[in-house]
Amino acid sequence: MNATRATGRARSLNNVRAAALAWGGALALLWWVAAGRSPASWWIGVPTVCAAAAVAVAMGGRAPRLRWAALPAFLVFVLGRSVAGSVDVALRALRPGLPIAPALFNHTLTTERGAVLLATLVSLLPGTLAARLEDRRLVVHSLGPEDEARREIVTLEGRIAGLLDVEQGASDDE
């Protein structure tokens, strides 16, 4: 009985270590992407990443399950859509005559895993902003045609599902 209990504790400790390393690696990668290649940024980055990883593990966060092979294509996609979104905003600011059709609409998430990532990245898509995330519903503000914004969001959600290796359910958007 004691050997079984000790083995269980060892597995639990190994799971915690694996989660901490995975979170630390994922957050360090995020820091590197956000802060650039400046070595000086790591004076703040290392303690921040360690603290964030510790909080994620303490809150029961399992190690993020990523399809690492999908990461480069995902990053290229997000960067491309972010640049397109920036150009869209710049053109709308410089050419006030461009058509604007502001709208709020609901997008029902096909999976809860990755919902916060989706809500964060939706704001980088051309003409969209995540206004609210509640349960499995994302409220989106768009500047252009709603159907274009929906297509962009569905594509992004599919990319996130592929990155996180999760099955998508059906969306019942309004």
Secondary structure, DSSP 8 states (H G I E B T S, - for coil): -HHHHHHHHHHHHHHHHHHHHHHHHHHHHHHHHHHTT-GGGHHHHHHHHHHHHHHHHHTT-------GGGHHHHHHHHHHHHHHHHHHHHHHHH-TTS----EEEEEE-S-STTHHHHHHHHTTSTTEEEEEEETTEEEEEESS-HHHHHHHHHHHHHHHHHHHT---------
